[in-house]
Amino acid sequence: MENTNIPAPILQLRQDDVVAIPLERYEELIEFETRLGMLRKMRFIEVVQNNSTYIQSGDFVLGGMVLEALLSNQDKAKQPQEAADG
């Protein structure tokens, strides 16, 4: 007898290296990706406009261009201080 209590997998790898997911899950993932993209862009603009050097915990989640902008701002902030100390 087959056990029918086992839930269907969220992701299912097919033989042709394509992952199949239920449509509801796909819609949810697209919505999450869209929201993450919006948050990433908003934080990037905030960092660039304010020359922010403070890295927030959420910045690690946003990653990529946000962290690069923050690290670049930190480097720029250190240069005048190093010149004054040198």
C-alpha positions as CSV (number, residue, x, y, z in Angstrom):
1,M,0.0,0.0,0.0
2,E,1.2,3.5,-0.8
3,N,1.4,6.1,2.0
4,T,-0.7,9.0,0.9
5,N,0.1,11.1,4.0
6,I,3.5,12.2,2.6
7,P,3.2,15.8,1.4
8,A,4.2,16.6,-2.2
9,P,7.7,18.1,-2.4
10,I,8.0,21.9,-2.8
11,L,10.8,21.4,-5.4
12,Q,11.1,18.4,-7.7
13,L,14.2,17.8,-9.8
14,R,13.3,16.3,-13.1
15,Q,15.7,14.2,-15.3
16,D,16.5,17.2,-17.6
17,D,17.9,19.2,-14.7
18,V,14.8,21.4,-14.5
19,V,13.2,22.1,-11.2
20,A,9.4,21.9,-11.1
21,I,7.5,23.8,-8.4
22,P,3.8,24.3,-7.8
23,L,2.4,27.5,-9.5
24,E,1.3,28.9,-6.1
25,R,4.9,28.6,-4.8
26,Y,6.3,30.2,-8.0
27,E,3.9,33.2,-7.6
28,E,5.1,33.5,-4.0
29,L,8.8,33.4,-5.0
30,I,8.3,36.0,-7.7
31,E,6.5,38.3,-5.1
32,F,9.4,37.8,-2.7
33,E,12.0,38.5,-5.3
34,T,10.2,41.6,-6.4
35,R,10.0,42.9,-2.8
36,L,13.6,42.1,-2.1
37,G,14.6,44.0,-5.2
38,M,12.6,47.0,-4.1
39,L,14.2,46.9,-0.6
40,R,17.7,46.5,-2.1
41,K,17.2,49.5,-4.5
42,M,15.7,51.7,-1.7
43,R,18.6,51.0,0.6
44,F,21.2,51.4,-2.2
45,I,19.7,54.9,-3.0
46,E,19.7,55.8,0.7
47,V,23.4,54.7,1.1
48,V,24.5,56.6,-2.0
49,Q,22.6,59.8,-1.2
50,N,23.6,60.0,2.4
51,N,27.2,58.7,2.0
52,S,26.3,56.2,4.7
53,T,29.1,54.2,6.2
54,Y,27.1,52.3,8.8
55,I,26.4,48.7,7.9
56,Q,23.0,47.5,9.3
57,S,22.3,43.8,9.9
58,G,19.8,43.9,7.1
59,D,22.4,45.0,4.7
60,F,24.0,41.6,4.8
61,V,20.7,40.1,3.6
62,L,20.4,42.7,0.8
63,G,24.1,42.0,-0.1
64,G,25.7,42.8,-3.4
65,M,25.5,46.4,-4.5
66,V,24.3,47.7,-1.1
67,L,27.4,46.3,0.7
68,E,29.7,47.4,-2.1
69,A,28.4,51.0,-1.8
70,L,28.7,50.9,2.0
71,L,32.3,49.6,1.9
72,S,33.2,52.1,-0.8
73,N,31.8,54.9,1.4
74,Q,33.9,53.6,4.4
75,D,37.0,53.6,2.2
76,K,36.3,57.2,1.2
77,A,35.8,58.2,4.8
78,K,39.1,56.6,5.9
79,Q,41.2,58.4,3.2
80,P,41.1,61.9,4.6
81,Q,41.7,60.5,8.1
82,E,44.7,58.5,7.0
83,A,46.1,61.5,5.2
84,A,45.8,63.6,8.4
85,D,47.4,60.9,10.5
86,G,50.2,60.3,8.0
